[in-house]
């Protein structure tokens, strides 16, 4: 399993002959096939090298640019998640550059919903400056944890903006009214048989 490397370094070229199989087995017990080593050029990075979580075999990876010439932000290799994991956005740093994506377990181990079924995970939420995370925590309707979503911290009038309450199936949503400063107060939940404002 070799390629002619006489013309100089070629991405994916093998400098020497290697066995067709690398001596390991995949996740189903079959022999793993060898792959030629990868040589990246200056300004590139090696991505995807190592054990493939889906197959269980070693891979040589591939080359990708290391830096975005327009933004001067580093490029990150794609995140390789396992079959039991979900692929999630990793957020951005203080310079506005993308962080590496992350993997989280697909199921929230040890938790069940209100009907006894396993809870599924949700990707974490990364809010921008001037935003807040709303709706995170246990969902009273399902019983499973949720990551929530992003909302502005201030409204168009310059008043603090509260997250909406997460009322359960036996509750109803009530308007919180207006405070002495003219800004809306947080809404709240009351039992369905109760009147708002009581």
C-alpha positions as CSV (number, residue, x, y, z in Angstrom):
1,X,0.0,0.0,0.0
2,X,2.4,2.7,-1.2
3,X,2.5,5.7,-3.4
4,X,5.4,7.1,-5.4
5,X,7.0,9.8,-3.3
6,X,9.9,10.5,-5.7
7,X,8.4,13.8,-6.8
8,X,8.6,15.2,-3.3
9,X,6.2,15.3,-0.3
10,X,2.7,14.4,-1.3
11,X,-0.2,14.6,1.2
12,X,-1.2,11.1,1.9
13,X,1.9,9.5,0.3
14,X,3.6,6.6,2.0
15,X,7.4,6.9,2.2
16,X,7.8,3.2,2.6
17,X,5.7,0.1,2.2
18,X,3.4,-0.8,5.1
19,X,1.2,-3.9,5.8
20,X,-2.3,-3.9,4.4
21,X,-3.6,-4.5,8.0
22,X,-2.3,-2.9,11.1
23,X,-2.9,-5.8,13.5
24,X,-5.9,-4.3,15.4
25,X,-9.6,-5.0,15.1
26,X,-12.6,-2.7,14.6
27,X,-15.6,-2.4,16.9
28,X,-17.1,-5.5,15.2
29,X,-14.0,-7.7,15.5
30,X,-12.8,-7.4,11.9
31,X,-9.2,-6.6,11.1
32,X,-8.4,-2.9,10.6
33,X,-6.9,-1.8,7.4
34,X,-3.8,0.3,7.4
35,X,-3.8,3.9,6.1
36,X,-0.8,5.8,4.7
37,X,0.7,8.5,6.9
38,X,-0.1,12.1,6.1
39,X,2.4,14.9,5.8
40,X,0.9,18.4,6.0
41,X,2.5,21.5,4.6
42,X,3.4,24.7,6.4
43,X,0.3,26.5,7.5
44,X,-1.6,23.3,7.7
45,X,-2.6,21.1,10.6
46,X,-3.2,17.4,10.9
47,X,-6.9,16.6,11.6
48,X,-8.7,13.3,12.3
49,X,-5.6,11.3,13.2
50,X,-6.0,8.5,15.8
51,X,-8.7,6.0,16.7
52,X,-12.0,6.6,14.8
53,X,-14.7,6.3,17.5
54,X,-17.2,4.9,15.0
55,X,-15.0,2.1,13.6
56,X,-12.4,1.6,16.4
57,X,-9.6,1.6,13.8
58,X,-6.7,4.0,13.6
59,X,-6.8,6.6,10.9
60,X,-4.0,8.8,9.5
61,X,-6.2,11.9,9.2
62,X,-6.0,14.7,6.7
63,X,-4.7,18.2,6.3
64,X,-6.6,21.4,6.9
65,X,-5.6,25.1,7.1
66,X,-4.4,26.1,10.5
67,X,-5.5,29.8,10.3
68,X,-8.3,31.8,8.7
69,X,-6.4,34.5,6.7
70,X,-9.4,36.8,6.8
71,X,-10.1,36.8,10.6
72,X,-6.7,35.7,11.8
73,X,-8.6,33.1,14.0
74,X,-7.3,29.6,14.3
75,X,-9.2,26.9,12.4
76,X,-10.0,23.9,14.6
77,X,-10.2,20.3,13.4
78,X,-13.6,18.8,13.2
79,X,-14.6,17.1,16.5
80,X,-14.9,13.4,16.2
81,X,-17.8,12.2,18.4
82,X,-18.6,8.6,19.3
83,X,-21.9,6.9,18.3
84,X,-23.2,7.5,21.8
85,X,-22.3,11.2,21.7
86,X,-23.8,14.3,20.1
87,X,-21.8,17.0,18.3
88,X,-22.2,20.5,19.8
89,X,-21.1,24.0,19.1
90,X,-18.1,25.0,21.3
91,X,-18.8,28.8,21.5
92,X,-16.4,31.6,20.8
93,X,-13.5,33.2,22.8
94,X,-13.0,36.8,23.9
95,X,-11.7,37.7,20.5
96,X,-14.8,36.4,18.7
97,X,-12.9,33.3,17.4
98,X,-14.6,30.0,17.2
99,X,-13.7,27.5,19.9
100,X,-13.4,23.8,19.1
101,X,-16.7,22.0,18.9
102,X,-17.4,19.5,21.7
103,X,-19.0,16.1,22.3
104,X,-21.6,15.4,25.0
105,X,-23.3,12.1,25.8
106,X,-26.5,11.7,23.8
107,X,-28.4,10.6,26.9
108,X,-28.4,12.2,30.4
109,X,-27.3,9.1,32.2
110,X,-29.3,8.3,35.3
111,X,-32.2,10.7,34.7
112,X,-35.6,9.8,33.3
113,X,-38.5,11.9,32.1
114,X,-42.0,12.1,33.7
115,X,-43.0,8.9,31.9
116,X,-39.9,6.9,32.9
117,X,-38.0,7.2,29.6
118,X,-34.3,8.1,29.5
119,X,-33.7,11.8,29.2
120,X,-31.8,13.0,26.1
121,X,-29.1,15.6,26.5
122,X,-29.1,19.0,24.8
123,X,-26.0,21.0,23.7
124,X,-24.8,23.7,26.1
125,X,-25.8,27.2,25.3
126,X,-23.2,30.0,24.8
127,X,-24.7,33.5,24.9
128,X,-23.0,36.6,23.6
129,X,-22.2,39.7,25.7
130,X,-25.5,41.5,26.6
131,X,-27.4,38.2,26.6
132,X,-28.5,35.8,29.3
133,X,-29.4,32.1,29.4
134,X,-33.1,31.5,29.9
135,X,-35.1,28.3,30.3
136,X,-32.2,26.2,31.6
137,X,-32.7,23.6,34.3
138,X,-35.4,21.0,34.7
139,X,-38.4,21.3,32.3
140,X,-41.5,20.8,34.4
141,X,-43.4,19.4,31.4
142,X,-40.9,16.6,30.6
143,X,-38.9,16.3,33.8
144,X,-35.6,16.4,31.8
145,X,-32.9,19.0,32.0
146,X,-32.7,21.6,29.2
147,X,-29.9,24.0,28.3
148,X,-32.2,26.9,27.6
149,X,-31.7,29.7,25.1
150,X,-30.3,33.2,24.9
151,X,-32.3,36.4,25.5
152,X,-31.1,40.0,25.7
153,X,-30.4,41.3,29.3
154,X,-32.0,44.7,28.5
155,X,-35.1,45.6,26.5
156,X,-35.5,48.3,23.9
157,X,-36.4,50.8,26.6
158,X,-33.2,50.2,28.6
159,X,-35.0,48.2,31.3
160,X,-33.7,44.8,32.6
161,X,-35.3,42.0,30.7
162,X,-36.3,39.0,32.8
163,X,-36.4,35.4,31.5
164,X,-39.9,34.0,31.0
165,X,-40.9,31.7,33.8
166,X,-41.1,28.0,33.0
167,X,-44.5,27.1,34.3
168,X,-45.5,23.5,34.7
169,X,-48.6,21.7,33.5
170,X,-50.5,22.5,36.7
171,X,-49.5,26.2,36.6
172,X,-50.4,29.2,34.6
173,X,-48.3,32.2,33.5
174,X,-48.9,35.6,35.1
175,X,-47.8,39.0,34.2
176,X,-45.4,40.5,36.8
177,X,-46.6,44.1,36.4
178,X,-44.6,47.3,36.3
179,X,-42.2,48.5,38.9
180,X,-41.8,52.1,40.2
181,X,-39.1,52.7,37.6
182,X,-41.5,51.9,34.8
183,X,-39.8,48.7,34.0
184,X,-41.6,45.3,33.8
185,X,-41.2,43.1,36.8
186,X,-40.5,39.4,36.2
187,X,-43.5,37.2,35.2
188,X,-44.4,34.4,37.5
189,X,-46.3,31.1,37.8
190,X,-49.3,30.3,40.0
191,X,-51.4,27.1,40.4
192,X,-54.0,26.8,37.7
193,X,-56.8,27.2,40.2
194,X,-55.3,30.5,41.6
195,X,-55.8,34.0,40.2
196,X,-52.8,36.0,39.1
197,X,-51.9,38.7,41.6
198,X,-53.1,36.8,44.6
